[in-house]
């Protein structure tokens, strides 16, 4: 069974994650490592369709949250990936604008 919980929106910090009642019985729900593991299980067992715009935006959000947690070399690799994606979008946009202006001019 997959759970879909937005940690900051739906629960307070004192309320235990529902996984501690089902999957993680016996672990301390107030332990930060156990809470992080419950959040990890939520991300791993997500079964939403991945081909919609909303799922793509959720994927970008997951990438942003995971790169925010990363440090050192992983953080720099995430920054390079984002910069390369933005560079590709800028080049493609510029190419489209140039082709449209050539078509209109000519």
C-alpha positions as CSV (number, residue, x, y, z in Angstrom):
1,X,0.0,0.0,0.0
2,X,1.4,3.3,-1.0
3,X,1.1,6.4,1.1
4,X,1.1,9.9,-0.3
5,X,1.9,12.4,2.5
6,X,3.2,15.9,2.2
7,X,5.1,16.1,5.4
8,X,4.8,19.9,6.1
9,X,1.2,20.3,4.9
10,X,-0.8,17.5,6.6
11,X,0.8,16.7,9.9
12,X,2.5,18.5,12.7
13,X,5.9,17.5,13.9
14,X,4.5,15.8,17.0
15,X,2.0,13.6,15.1
16,X,3.6,10.3,14.2
17,X,3.8,9.1,10.6
18,X,1.1,6.6,9.6
19,X,3.8,4.1,8.6
20,X,4.7,3.7,12.3
21,X,1.3,2.0,12.8
22,X,1.7,-0.4,9.8
23,X,5.2,-0.9,8.4
24,X,7.5,0.4,11.1
25,X,6.0,-1.0,14.2
26,X,8.4,-1.0,17.1
27,X,10.5,2.0,15.9
28,X,10.4,5.2,17.8
29,X,8.2,7.7,15.8
30,X,10.1,10.6,17.4
31,X,13.5,9.4,16.2
32,X,14.7,11.7,13.4
33,X,16.3,8.8,11.5
34,X,13.2,6.7,11.7
35,X,11.1,9.6,10.5
36,X,13.5,10.1,7.6
37,X,13.2,6.4,6.8
38,X,9.4,6.7,6.7
39,X,9.7,9.6,4.3
40,X,12.1,7.6,2.2
41,X,9.6,4.7,2.0
42,X,6.9,7.1,0.9
43,X,9.1,8.3,-1.9
44,X,10.1,4.8,-3.0
45,X,6.6,3.4,-3.0
46,X,4.9,6.2,-4.8
47,X,2.7,4.8,-7.5
48,X,1.3,7.9,-9.2
49,X,1.3,8.0,-13.0
50,X,4.6,9.6,-14.2
51,X,3.4,10.8,-17.6
52,X,1.3,13.8,-16.5
53,X,2.3,17.4,-16.0
54,X,1.6,17.2,-12.3
55,X,3.8,14.1,-12.0
56,X,6.6,16.0,-13.8
57,X,6.3,18.9,-11.5
58,X,6.3,16.6,-8.5
59,X,9.5,15.0,-9.9
60,X,11.1,18.4,-10.2
61,X,10.1,19.0,-6.6
62,X,11.5,15.7,-5.4
63,X,14.8,16.6,-7.2
64,X,14.9,20.0,-5.6
65,X,14.3,18.6,-2.1
66,X,16.9,15.8,-2.5
67,X,19.5,18.2,-3.9
68,X,18.8,20.5,-1.0
69,X,19.5,17.7,1.4
70,X,22.7,16.8,-0.5
71,X,26.0,18.3,0.3
72,X,29.5,18.6,-1.2
73,X,30.0,17.0,-4.6
74,X,26.4,15.7,-4.9
75,X,25.2,19.3,-4.5
76,X,27.5,20.6,-7.2
77,X,26.5,17.8,-9.6
78,X,22.8,18.8,-9.0
79,X,23.7,22.4,-9.7
80,X,25.5,21.4,-12.9
81,X,22.5,19.3,-14.0
82,X,20.2,22.3,-13.4
83,X,22.5,24.7,-15.3
84,X,22.7,22.3,-18.2
85,X,19.0,21.9,-18.4
86,X,18.5,25.7,-18.3
87,X,21.1,26.2,-20.9
88,X,19.4,23.6,-23.2
89,X,16.1,25.4,-22.7
90,X,17.6,28.8,-23.6
91,X,19.4,27.4,-26.7
92,X,16.2,25.8,-27.9
93,X,14.1,28.9,-27.2
94,X,16.6,31.1,-29.0
95,X,16.6,28.7,-32.0
96,X,12.8,28.8,-32.2
97,X,12.7,32.6,-32.0
98,X,15.3,32.9,-34.8
99,X,13.4,30.5,-37.0
100,X,10.1,32.3,-36.4
101,X,11.7,35.7,-37.2
102,X,13.3,34.3,-40.4
103,X,9.9,32.8,-41.4
104,X,8.1,36.1,-40.8
105,X,10.7,38.1,-42.6
106,X,10.8,35.9,-45.5
